[in-house]
Amino acid sequence: MTTGAGKAELVRLSDVTKRFGDAAPALDAVSGSILGGEITGLVGPDGAGKTTLIRLMTSLMLPDGGTVEVLGFDTAKDPAAIQASIGYMPQRFGLYEDLSVQENLDLYADLRGLPKAERAAVFDELLTFTDLKRFTSRLAGKLSGGMKQKLGLACALLKKPRLLLLDEPGVGVDPISRRELWKMVENLTNEGIGVVWSTAYLDEAEACDGVLLLNQGKLLFSGKPADMTARVENRVFKVSGIVGRKRQVLAKLLDEDGIIDGVIQGEAIRIVTRDGAKPEILSAGDGAKASPAPPRFEDAFVDMLGGGPGGRSKLAEAQQTLTARDERPVIEAKGLTKRFGDFTAADDITFDIRRGEIFGLLGPNGAGKSTTFKMLCGLLKPTAGEGRVAGFDLRRDAAEARNQLGYMAQKFSLYGDLSIGQNLDFFAGVYGLSGQRKRERVALMNEIFDFGRHAGQSSKDLPLGLKQRLALACAVMHEPRALFLDEPTSGVDPITRREFWTHINALVEKGVTVLVTTHFMEEAEYCDRISLIYRGRSIALGSPDELKAGVVTTDQPDPTMEDAFIALIERSEAQTKEAA
């Protein structure tokens, strides 16, 4: 069937409902369509129903209500016909890490029934397409995150599909690899292939031809991204010329009636006003001015969900103000180097972080930022150089240093079989709390994060947003001087992310020092300073505005943080080639 625009309708969803047990529906009467020659974004936070919907399209699951038609076939009646004509890349693609790139291709060619006579030409085309020709003998387990995704894409394309289903291909992938993946997928649509790109990154939604926006199993929006952002047209402003501490100003702005959302953007603040309201920026102080800014998809999503959580943090209000012990920075890296055999993962990394500062570590997958992060947490012993936290040397005084920091891992690292209360009790004990002090802090965390109605539930069964709140509660239980946050908001909904950063911003105002890694370039804007790490070395150090200003050109007069990230790495690559 073709649409009025002449594009084939590859998928038709009619009141699709799916339940698991007695919980609320994973999908609740979802209807929509997916066209050939387009990228359709299946957009929403973790738990929205994206993976469930994709698995229904593959016929790996069947709906409890409604119908799913793929390429003209009913998924309940003709699963084999559908599976023979689609390409599918699951969220955790099943690469065999102990096989090489070529061996993985051979295996999936066997599984997909690709005739041996066609394989050489198909392999050559796909390896060229994904730029993996140089790595055919490398074990899949030794590939970076971006390269693994490219290999997964190649395996999904061994038999050219009419419909390609990609379940969160950009998760945990740096901006350069994500941009490369997008170019590859856009080239496929030129051949008429329909692509479903599932994502929790709302900036990716803007690059799609069409969007199905899900939240808690419900379809909130279906259409072109521009139609979604139009709902906040003329309601988004950039507040500049701020005098004083911008985080305090943001908190005050968020408490104004006419402002529903706001985030730090370098030295400025980006706000979204209520429909019909004029931006009130009296809280921003004398000299501040608000100028119109282009709306983003995320602005419209936050508006659709009723606005952000406001500027108040009960967590920070209960935090004692941390005063400077001396003039030394709270976190120090001096020549930190880590070698694994002949491979240098981090090379002479040097920076310091002052009290009440948010410092970001950015870099592509495999660049060395996680290695640097782990050395400063005391989780990895450096080969050379030294690290300090709150004045304690991580080599000689590791236990004392760890007691001064709170750590929130990239993946949920609490004890899944323990309940919320048991995790809070356990981590309070680990951080040396006991008696009345321990009881008070655990009770406070339960009150602040509203854990009460989930108190007895196993942590592994919690929704992602609640897991993130629990991880933060455990990390700040002992009122640490430094917080280490490793991609803390990956996959969560925008309201939960706003809530998280409201707490972090307010804690920083109480003197807490923060080291954060992130692939969200918007979150990089929240940092006071950033170190960009590439191939084990720090290639740039400065504020977000300084890094962006350093890549301004006549063709790119107002670069984004992502533009700066990519330009600085390309510049480093060019300098390395010149030196060679």
LINBELPE-V711582 format. One record per run of one state. SS is the DSSP state (hx for helix, st for strand, lp for the rest). FROM is the first residue (numbers start at 0). TO is the last residue. If there is no record, write none. Layout:
BEGIN
SS | FROM | TO
SS | FROM | TO
END
This chain:
BEGIN
lp | 0 | 0
st | 1 | 1
lp | 2 | 6
st | 7 | 17
lp | 18 | 25
st | 26 | 34
lp | 35 | 37
st | 38 | 42
lp | 43 | 48
hx | 49 | 56
lp | 57 | 63
st | 64 | 69
lp | 70 | 71
st | 72 | 73
lp | 74 | 77
hx | 78 | 82
lp | 83 | 84
st | 85 | 88
lp | 89 | 98
st | 99 | 99
hx | 100 | 111
lp | 112 | 114
hx | 115 | 129
lp | 130 | 131
hx | 132 | 134
lp | 135 | 137
st | 138 | 138
hx | 139 | 141
lp | 142 | 143
hx | 144 | 155
lp | 156 | 161
st | 162 | 165
lp | 166 | 173
hx | 174 | 188
lp | 189 | 192
st | 193 | 198
lp | 199 | 200
hx | 201 | 204
lp | 205 | 208
st | 209 | 214
lp | 215 | 216
st | 217 | 222
lp | 223 | 223
hx | 224 | 231
lp | 232 | 234
st | 235 | 239
lp | 240 | 244
hx | 245 | 253
lp | 254 | 257
st | 258 | 264
lp | 265 | 266
st | 267 | 272
lp | 273 | 280
hx | 281 | 283
lp | 284 | 287
st | 288 | 291
lp | 292 | 295
hx | 296 | 303
lp | 304 | 312
hx | 313 | 316
lp | 317 | 329
st | 330 | 339
lp | 340 | 341
st | 342 | 352
lp | 353 | 356
st | 357 | 361
lp | 362 | 367
hx | 368 | 376
lp | 377 | 382
st | 383 | 388
lp | 389 | 390
st | 391 | 392
lp | 393 | 396
hx | 397 | 402
lp | 403 | 403
st | 404 | 407
lp | 408 | 417
st | 418 | 418
hx | 419 | 429
lp | 430 | 433
hx | 434 | 447
lp | 448 | 450
hx | 451 | 453
lp | 454 | 456
st | 457 | 457
hx | 458 | 460
lp | 461 | 462
hx | 463 | 475
lp | 476 | 480
st | 481 | 485
lp | 486 | 492
hx | 493 | 508
lp | 509 | 511
st | 512 | 516
lp | 517 | 519
hx | 520 | 523
lp | 524 | 527
st | 528 | 533
lp | 534 | 535
st | 536 | 541
lp | 542 | 542
hx | 543 | 548
lp | 549 | 559
hx | 560 | 578
lp | 579 | 579
END
